[in-house]
Structure formats: C-alpha cells, structure tokens
Amino acid sequence: MNLRQTSKDERIEIRVSSEDKGIFQRAHELSGERTFTAFIINVLKDKSREIIEKNNRILATDRDRRIFFESIFSDQQPNETLREAAGRYKKHIRR
C-alpha cells in the first residue's frame, strides 16, 4: 500500500455521454473500488502505463526512433547484406 501523501492540486474535467457514464459506473460497481474517482484514476493510470510501455517496447530510445525514421524516409537502397538477409527470411517463412 502506498502511504505517501501526494498533493492533489490538478483537476481534469471531461464530458461523456450518459451511455458512457453508465458503463463507467457499472464497471466501478464491479471493480470493488471505494469511490468512482478512485476507479477512474486507476483505470486511466493503468491504460496510460500500458500505452507508454507499448511505445517503449517498439522504439526504446530516441536514437532508435531517429535511426528507424531516417531509414524509412531516406532514398537509400538496401545494401547486399540486407538483401541477402531478406532472401533468407523469405525462404524461411515459405517452409
């Protein structure tokens, strides 16, 4: 349990349809969270962490991102080593 107190001086306000609110409230009831606010915060945190982690797995560093996007958008042709690797891969997946 996290006993550290944090300052809660930020506020987020959203508007949702009555249908969405009903879904959120039903999920809250099923979740066992003490308050609707705690439920919303926990769901939002979990999903946010999931998105961040997924992004970090795809392109782990700024250097990786730069190399990836430079290679995608450059005019360079693949070198012989890359063409050979692609050929081996194609043979492998045809099995």
Backbone hydrogen bonds, N-H to C=O, Kabsch-Sander energy under -0.5 kcal/mol:
donor,donor_aa,acceptor,acceptor_aa,energy
3,L,1,M,-0.8
9,D,7,S,-0.7
21,K,17,S,-2.6
22,G,18,S,-2.1
23,I,19,E,-2.0
24,F,20,D,-2.7
25,Q,21,K,-2.8
26,R,22,G,-2.3
27,A,23,I,-2.5
28,H,24,F,-2.3
29,E,25,Q,-2.4
30,L,26,R,-2.0
31,S,27,A,-1.7
32,G,28,H,-1.1
33,E,28,H,-0.5
39,F,35,T,-2.0
40,I,36,F,-2.6
41,I,37,T,-2.7
42,N,38,A,-2.5
43,V,39,F,-2.5
44,L,40,I,-2.6
45,K,41,I,-2.7
46,D,42,N,-2.6
47,K,43,V,-2.4
48,S,44,L,-2.4
49,R,45,K,-2.8
50,E,46,D,-2.1
51,I,47,K,-2.3
52,I,48,S,-2.4
53,E,49,R,-2.9
54,K,50,E,-2.5
55,N,51,I,-2.2
56,N,52,I,-2.4
57,R,53,E,-2.1
58,I,54,K,-1.7
59,L,55,N,-2.2
65,R,61,T,-2.3
66,R,62,D,-2.7
67,I,63,R,-2.7
68,F,64,D,-2.8
69,F,65,R,-2.9
70,E,66,R,-2.5
71,S,67,I,-2.2
72,I,68,F,-2.0
73,F,69,F,-2.2
74,S,70,E,-0.7
83,R,79,N,-2.3
84,E,80,E,-2.6
85,A,81,T,-2.2
86,A,82,L,-2.4
87,G,83,R,-2.1
88,R,84,E,-2.4
89,Y,85,A,-2.3
90,K,86,A,-2.6
91,K,87,G,-2.1
92,H,88,R,-2.2
93,I,89,Y,-2.3
94,R,90,K,-1.0
95,R,91,K,-0.5
95,R,92,H,-0.9
